[in-house]
Amino acid sequence: MNIRIGFVLLALLIAVTGCGKTKILEMKWEKLSTGSGDDVYGIYFKNGNDGWAVTSGGKVLKTTDGCKTWSSRDVGNIRLEGVCFIDDENGFVTGSRGGLFRTTDGGNTWTDMSLDTNCWFNDIGFWDD
């Protein structure tokens, strides 16, 4: 088949299916507020309701109602960037100046495991537990 016939067939296919008239994907975005007053840099949700976010002011935020309300834990004077949970209880957050913090109680308390470096840890993730 030569190129000209291929273009004609493609144009015919588009005309028949009405490509420009159907919506393939429609998304609606809504701006939400955490109430922290800080910029949010990292977010992790385990389902539609339960999630965590980290902020520029060193706060770990938690929601259990799909972002309607947030509780806040302050881990220090550090810009936090990444957050990941292995399961309901065990999670990590990362940030500036080697910042690394761990929780074993679902985010109620955080243990400082920071490294002695000026590197920024922008994110964290795990393949498995």
C-alpha positions in Angstrom: 0.0 0.0 0.0 1.5 3.4 -0.9 1.5 6.3 1.5 -1.2 8.3 -0.3 -3.7 5.4 0.0 -2.8 5.1 3.7 -3.6 8.7 4.4 -6.9 8.5 2.6 -7.9 5.4 4.6 -6.9 7.2 7.9 -8.9 10.3 6.9 -11.9 8.1 6.0 -11.6 6.3 9.4 -11.6 9.6 11.3 -14.6 10.9 9.3 -16.6 7.7 9.9 -15.9 7.4 13.7 -16.4 11.1 14.4 -13.1 11.4 16.3 -13.5 15.1 17.1 -17.1 14.7 18.4 -16.6 12.2 21.2 -15.0 12.8 24.6 -12.3 10.3 25.2 -11.4 11.4 28.7 -13.0 14.1 30.9 -11.3 15.2 34.2 -12.4 17.7 36.7 -9.8 19.3 39.1 -10.8 20.9 42.4 -8.4 23.0 44.5 -8.4 21.9 48.1 -6.9 23.4 51.2 -5.0 21.6 53.9 -5.3 24.6 56.3 -1.5 24.3 57.1 -0.6 27.6 55.4 2.5 25.9 53.9 3.1 24.7 50.3 2.5 20.9 49.8 5.4 19.2 48.1 4.6 15.5 48.5 1.4 13.4 48.8 0.6 9.8 49.2 -2.8 8.1 49.4 -3.4 4.4 50.2 -7.1 4.7 49.1 -9.7 7.4 48.3 -9.9 8.5 51.9 -6.7 7.9 53.8 -3.6 9.9 52.8 -0.6 12.0 53.9 1.0 15.1 52.6 4.2 16.9 53.5 4.9 20.6 53.5 7.5 23.3 53.0 7.2 24.1 56.7 8.2 20.6 58.1 4.6 19.4 58.7 3.2 15.9 58.0 -0.5 16.2 57.3 -2.9 13.3 57.5 -6.5 12.9 56.2 -8.9 10.0 56.8 -11.9 11.6 55.1 -10.7 12.3 51.5 -9.2 15.7 52.2 -12.1 17.3 54.0 -10.1 17.6 57.2 -6.4 17.3 58.0 -4.4 16.6 61.2 -0.9 18.0 61.4 2.4 16.8 63.0 5.4 19.1 63.0 8.7 17.2 62.5 11.0 20.2 62.6 12.5 23.1 60.7 12.9 21.4 57.4 11.3 21.4 54.0 9.7 18.1 53.5 9.4 16.7 49.9 8.5 13.0 49.8 6.2 10.7 51.7 5.5 6.9 51.4 3.8 4.4 53.6 4.6 0.7 53.5 1.4 -0.3 55.3 -1.1 1.4 57.7 1.5 2.0 60.4 5.0 2.3 58.8 5.9 5.3 56.7 8.8 7.6 55.8 9.1 11.2 54.8 12.1 12.9 53.2 13.3 16.4 52.8 16.1 19.0 52.6 19.5 18.6 54.2 19.4 14.8 54.4 16.0 14.8 56.1 14.6 11.4 56.7 11.9 10.6 59.3 10.1 7.3 60.1 6.8 6.5 61.8 5.7 3.1 63.2 2.3 4.3 64.5 0.5 5.6 61.4 2.0 9.1 61.5 1.2 10.0 65.1 4.9 10.3 66.0 8.0 10.6 63.8 11.6 9.5 64.6 14.4 11.6 63.1 16.7 9.3 61.0 18.3 12.2 59.0 21.7 11.8 57.4 24.6 14.1 57.8 24.5 15.6 54.3 23.4 18.7 52.4 21.6 16.6 49.8 17.9 16.9 49.4 15.8 13.8 49.3 13.0 14.7 46.9 11.0 11.5 47.2 11.0 8.0 48.6 9.3 4.7 47.5 9.5 1.0 48.1 9.0 -2.1 46.0 7.7 -4.1 48.9 7.8 -4.0 52.7 
